[in-house]
Amino acid sequence: MTRRAFSFGSTKWPGIAKLNEECGEVTTVVGKMMNLVDIDNLDHWDGTNLRDEITNEIGDVLAAIAFVLNHCSLDAETIERRKAKKLELFERWHVEQAEPTEEP
């Protein structure tokens, strides 16, 4: 049986399709969060709690990333350096743009 590229079991970029799917699920939850009228209440009209949903979906993305790193011959050191650099930038933006009374 020949596996399609990007899927589990493939020899060509296995897990990339799952990574794409999981990232999409994060964006869906974030979209729901952004449409809430009361951001302090993360209960969605469909009965889910969006804090629980984003927590689960981020975990799924991290698992997909780990799988891709394990199976796609990517340079983990380069990725880690890029991650550290980007995180430093995000932290700087967070401090620069913080509202004085804002709580996480």
LOFIDO-725022 format. One record per residue: x, y, z of N, C-alpha, C in turn; residue number from 1; residue in three letters. Coordinates in nm, 4 decimals. Layout:
! residues N
SITE      nc1      nc2      nc3     cac1     cac2     cac3      cc1      cc2      cc3   k   r
SITE        X        Y        Z        X        Y        Z        X        Y        Z NUM ala
...
END
This chain:
! residues 104
SITE      nc1      nc2      nc3     cac1     cac2     cac3      cc1      cc2      cc3   k   r
SITE   0.0837  -0.1178   0.0000   0.0000   0.0000   0.0000   0.0884   0.1244   0.0000   1 met
SITE   0.0617   0.2165  -0.0896   0.1363   0.3409  -0.0981   0.0648   0.4480  -0.0166   2 thr
SITE   0.1395   0.5129   0.0691   0.0830   0.6205   0.1512   0.0974   0.7526   0.0765   3 arg
SITE   0.0000   0.8386   0.0968   0.0075   0.9715   0.0373   0.1101   1.0548   0.1124   4 arg
SITE   0.1806   1.1386   0.0395   0.2742   1.2314   0.1029   0.1994   1.3142   0.2058   5 ala
SITE   0.2670   1.3501   0.3109   0.2174   1.4345   0.4194   0.1338   1.3605   0.5236   6 phe
SITE   0.0993   1.2352   0.5004   0.0159   1.1621   0.5963   0.1027   1.0706   0.6828   7 ser
SITE   0.0441   1.0225   0.7923   0.1151   0.9255   0.8752   0.1464   0.8027   0.7906   8 phe
SITE   0.2623   0.7465   0.8101   0.3032   0.6274   0.7360   0.3779   0.6582   0.6080   9 gly
SITE   0.3696   0.7809   0.5610   0.4394   0.8190   0.4390   0.5883   0.8359   0.4658  10 ser
SITE   0.6681   0.8207   0.3619   0.8105   0.8504   0.3741   0.8381   0.9955   0.3331  11 thr
SITE   0.7362   1.0641   0.2849   0.7502   1.2029   0.2397   0.6691   1.2958   0.3295  12 lys
SITE   0.7389   1.3637   0.4198   0.6797   1.4613   0.5104   0.5652   1.4036   0.5933  13 trp
SITE   0.5862   1.2922   0.6603   0.4790   1.2345   0.7418   0.4382   1.3285   0.8552  14 pro
SITE   0.3091   1.3393   0.8744   0.2546   1.4194   0.9836   0.2279   1.5644   0.9501  15 gly
SITE   0.2755   1.6111   0.8356   0.2543   1.7517   0.7987   0.1054   1.7815   0.7824  16 ile
SITE   0.0305   1.6903   0.7250  -0.1141   1.7118   0.7092  -0.1818   1.7237   0.8451  17 ala
SITE  -0.1404   1.6411   0.9412  -0.1984   1.6471   1.0757  -0.1604   1.7784   1.1434  18 lys
SITE  -0.0367   1.8231   1.1256   0.0047   1.9514   1.1820  -0.0820   2.0640   1.1270  19 leu
SITE  -0.1073   2.0626   0.9984  -0.1926   2.1628   0.9364  -0.3338   2.1583   0.9959  20 asn
SITE  -0.3870   2.0395   1.0110  -0.5217   2.0229   1.0673  -0.5282   2.0770   1.2102  21 glu
SITE  -0.4303   2.0410   1.2916  -0.4310   2.0838   1.4315  -0.4150   2.2355   1.4433  22 glu
SITE  -0.3310   2.2945   1.3600  -0.3172   2.4408   1.3610  -0.4501   2.5075   1.3238  23 cys
SITE  -0.5201   2.4487   1.2295  -0.6515   2.5003   1.1917  -0.7511   2.4942   1.3055  24 gly
SITE  -0.7439   2.3894   1.3867  -0.8339   2.3783   1.4999  -0.8048   2.4851   1.6045  25 glu
SITE  -0.6776   2.5206   1.6212  -0.6437   2.6312   1.7116  -0.7047   2.7610   1.6593  26 val
SITE  -0.6916   2.7867   1.5305  -0.7460   2.9112   1.4767  -0.8977   2.9157   1.4892  27 thr
SITE  -0.9628   2.8023   1.4802  -1.1081   2.7980   1.4980  -1.1467   2.8384   1.6398  28 thr
SITE  -1.0766   2.7842   1.7390  -1.1062   2.8190   1.8786  -1.0766   2.9665   1.9036  29 val
SITE  -0.9636   3.0151   1.8524  -0.9299   3.1562   1.8709  -1.0379   3.2446   1.8080  30 val
SITE  -1.0871   3.2068   1.6912  -1.1952   3.2823   1.6279  -1.3188   3.2876   1.7154  31 gly
SITE  -1.3528   3.1763   1.7790  -1.4674   3.1742   1.8703  -1.4424   3.2655   1.9896  32 lys
SITE  -1.3197   3.2628   2.0433  -1.2859   3.3484   2.1567  -1.2979   3.4961   2.1188  33 met
SITE  -1.2527   3.5309   2.0004  -1.2537   3.6698   1.9569  -1.3954   3.7229   1.9344  34 met
SITE  -1.4899   3.6316   1.9135  -1.6279   3.6729   1.8908  -1.7122   3.6775   2.0175  35 asn
SITE  -1.6532   3.6450   2.1310  -1.7285   3.6496   2.2556  -1.7580   3.7938   2.2942  36 leu
SITE  -1.8764   3.8161   2.3444  -1.9138   3.9482   2.3939  -1.8512   3.9707   2.5313  37 val
SITE  -1.8538   3.8672   2.6149  -1.7989   3.8748   2.7505  -1.6736   3.7891   2.7571  38 asp
SITE  -1.5570   3.8500   2.7372  -1.4314   3.7760   2.7307  -1.3953   3.7125   2.8649  39 ile
SITE  -1.4559   3.7597   2.9738  -1.4294   3.6998   3.1044  -1.5042   3.5688   3.1236  40 asp
SITE  -1.6007   3.5422   3.0391  -1.6767   3.4166   3.0446  -1.6470   3.3394   2.9167  41 asn
SITE  -1.5671   3.2346   2.9277  -1.5249   3.1599   2.8085  -1.6161   3.0417   2.7769  42 leu
SITE  -1.7376   3.0434   2.8308  -1.8356   2.9405   2.7947  -1.8963   2.9775   2.6602  43 asp
SITE  -1.8854   2.8868   2.5656  -1.9377   2.9103   2.4312  -2.0821   2.8651   2.4238  44 his
SITE  -2.1588   2.9195   2.3314  -2.2997   2.8835   2.3179  -2.3203   2.7364   2.2843  45 trp
SITE  -2.2174   2.6711   2.2282  -2.2319   2.5300   2.1924  -2.2087   2.4360   2.3116  46 asp
SITE  -2.1852   2.4958   2.4310  -2.1682   2.4156   2.5514  -2.0243   2.3879   2.5898  47 gly
SITE  -1.9298   2.4266   2.5048  -1.7893   2.4044   2.5370  -1.7333   2.5229   2.6140  48 thr
SITE  -1.6259   2.4977   2.6866  -1.5520   2.6047   2.7515  -1.4287   2.6302   2.6666  49 asn
SITE  -1.4145   2.7516   2.6189  -1.3079   2.7809   2.5234  -1.1687   2.7786   2.5861  50 leu
SITE  -1.1590   2.7993   2.7170  -1.0288   2.7830   2.7823  -0.9863   2.6367   2.7737  51 arg
SITE  -1.0799   2.5464   2.8002  -1.0500   2.4034   2.7883  -1.0170   2.3666   2.6439  52 asp
SITE  -1.0922   2.4215   2.5507  -1.0707   2.3900   2.4087  -0.9347   2.4380   2.3600  53 glu
SITE  -0.8973   2.5624   2.3935  -0.7678   2.6133   2.3458  -0.6537   2.5370   2.4117  54 ile
SITE  -0.6720   2.4990   2.5375  -0.5706   2.4199   2.6072  -0.5490   2.2869   2.5360  55 thr
SITE  -0.6577   2.2187   2.5044  -0.6482   2.0899   2.4351  -0.5887   2.1043   2.2958  56 asn
SITE  -0.6327   2.2043   2.2221  -0.5863   2.2201   2.0841  -0.4390   2.2598   2.0780  57 glu
SITE  -0.3938   2.3432   2.1718  -0.2512   2.3761   2.1744  -0.1698   2.2506   2.2046  58 ile
SITE  -0.2200   2.1676   2.2950  -0.1522   2.0397   2.3218  -0.1439   1.9538   2.1973  59 gly
SITE  -0.2517   1.9515   2.1193  -0.2514   1.8737   1.9956  -0.1494   1.9281   1.8956  60 asp
SITE  -0.1394   2.0608   1.8865  -0.0416   2.1217   1.7957   0.1002   2.0865   1.8399  61 val
SITE   0.1259   2.0953   1.9705   0.2594   2.0615   2.0192   0.2940   1.9154   1.9904  62 leu
SITE   0.1959   1.8266   2.0024   0.2200   1.6854   1.9696   0.2498   1.6691   1.8204  63 ala
SITE   0.1753   1.7395   1.7364   0.1985   1.7310   1.5918   0.3358   1.7867   1.5560  64 ala
SITE   0.3756   1.8956   1.6211   0.5084   1.9522   1.5971   0.6161   1.8517   1.6378  65 ile
SITE   0.6004   1.7916   1.7545   0.6985   1.6928   1.8011   0.7087   1.5758   1.7035  66 ala
SITE   0.5940   1.5301   1.6534   0.5945   1.4192   1.5574   0.6711   1.4586   1.4310  67 phe
SITE   0.6415   1.5760   1.3778   0.7084   1.6223   1.2559   0.8585   1.6355   1.2799  68 val
SITE   0.8961   1.6893   1.3942   1.0393   1.7002   1.4243   1.1057   1.5636   1.4307  69 leu
SITE   1.0344   1.4655   1.4836   1.0894   1.3303   1.4952   1.0999   1.2572   1.3621  70 asn
SITE   1.0170   1.2943   1.2643   1.0062   1.2130   1.1432   1.0390   1.2835   1.0117  71 his
SITE   1.0655   1.4133   1.0156   1.0829   1.4857   0.8885   1.2220   1.5437   0.8678  72 cys
SITE   1.3169   1.5011   0.9460   1.4568   1.5425   0.9270   1.4744   1.6937   0.9217  73 ser
SITE   1.4063   1.7623   1.0103   1.4236   1.9064   1.0188   1.5332   1.9368   1.1199  74 leu
SITE   1.5946   2.0508   1.1070   1.7035   2.0903   1.1951   1.6466   2.1479   1.3242  75 asp
SITE   1.6389   2.0654   1.4271   1.5781   2.1046   1.5542   1.6521   2.2210   1.6194  76 ala
SITE   1.7845   2.2274   1.6039   1.8604   2.3377   1.6627   1.8246   2.4708   1.5975  77 glu
SITE   1.8110   2.4708   1.4666   1.7707   2.5923   1.3955   1.6296   2.6327   1.4378  78 thr
SITE   1.5424   2.5361   1.4498   1.4056   2.5646   1.4917   1.4049   2.6223   1.6338  79 ile
SITE   1.4837   2.5655   1.7230   1.4894   2.6133   1.8612   1.5437   2.7554   1.8680  80 glu
SITE   1.6463   2.7852   1.7879   1.6994   2.9219   1.7849   1.5936   3.0202   1.7354  81 arg
SITE   1.5238   2.9810   1.6308   1.4182   3.0672   1.5761   1.3078   3.0875   1.6788  82 arg
SITE   1.2692   2.9801   1.7469   1.1660   2.9882   1.8498   1.2076   3.0849   1.9605  83 lys
SITE   1.3307   3.0733   2.0078   1.3792   3.1610   2.1147   1.3792   3.3073   2.0706  84 ala
SITE   1.4239   3.3318   1.9484   1.4277   3.4685   1.8957   1.2860   3.5255   1.8842  85 lys
SITE   1.1941   3.4456   1.8340   1.0565   3.4916   1.8161   0.9877   3.5130   1.9505  86 lys
SITE   1.0142   3.4240   2.0461   0.9554   3.4393   2.1792   1.0041   3.5676   2.2451  87 leu
SITE   1.1315   3.5984   2.2299   1.1856   3.7233   2.2844   1.1135   3.8437   2.2240  88 glu
SITE   1.0885   3.8403   2.0950   1.0164   3.9479   2.0274   0.8735   3.9588   2.0802  89 leu
SITE   0.8057   3.8455   2.0921   0.6680   3.8475   2.1426   0.6623   3.9032   2.2843  90 phe
SITE   0.7578   3.8655   2.3683   0.7617   3.9168   2.5059   0.7833   4.0680   2.5064  91 glu
SITE   0.8695   4.1153   2.4191   0.8936   4.2598   2.4094   0.7665   4.3326   2.3665  92 arg
SITE   0.6986   4.2797   2.2648   0.5730   4.3403   2.2198   0.4706   4.3430   2.3326  93 trp
SITE   0.4644   4.2353   2.4088   0.3671   4.2259   2.5173   0.3913   4.3363   2.6203  94 his
SITE   0.5162   4.3592   2.6548   0.5495   4.4645   2.7507   0.5208   4.6019   2.6908  95 val
SITE   0.5608   4.6233   2.5675   0.5422   4.7537   2.5024   0.3948   4.7899   2.4849  96 glu
SITE   0.3125   4.6894   2.4613   0.1720   4.7157   2.4286   0.0773   4.6924   2.5458  97 gln
SITE   0.1301   4.6624   2.6615   0.0466   4.6288   2.7770  -0.0376   4.7485   2.8205  98 ala
SITE  -0.1617   4.7189   2.8534  -0.2486   4.8191   2.9132  -0.2246   4.8173   3.0628  99 glu
SITE  -0.2195   4.9334   3.1256  -0.1858   4.9393   3.2672  -0.2745   4.8552   3.3594 100 pro
SITE  -0.4022   4.8418   3.3267  -0.4930   4.7684   3.4153  -0.5244   4.6281   3.3644 101 thr
SITE  -0.4622   4.5867   3.2563  -0.4918   4.4582   3.1930  -0.4417   4.3416   3.2789 102 glu
SITE  -0.5275   4.2408   3.2954  -0.4900   4.1178   3.3634  -0.4988   4.0026   3.2651 103 glu
SITE  -0.4100   3.9015   3.2791  -0.4141   3.7880   3.1848  -0.5390   3.7045   3.1995 104 pro
END
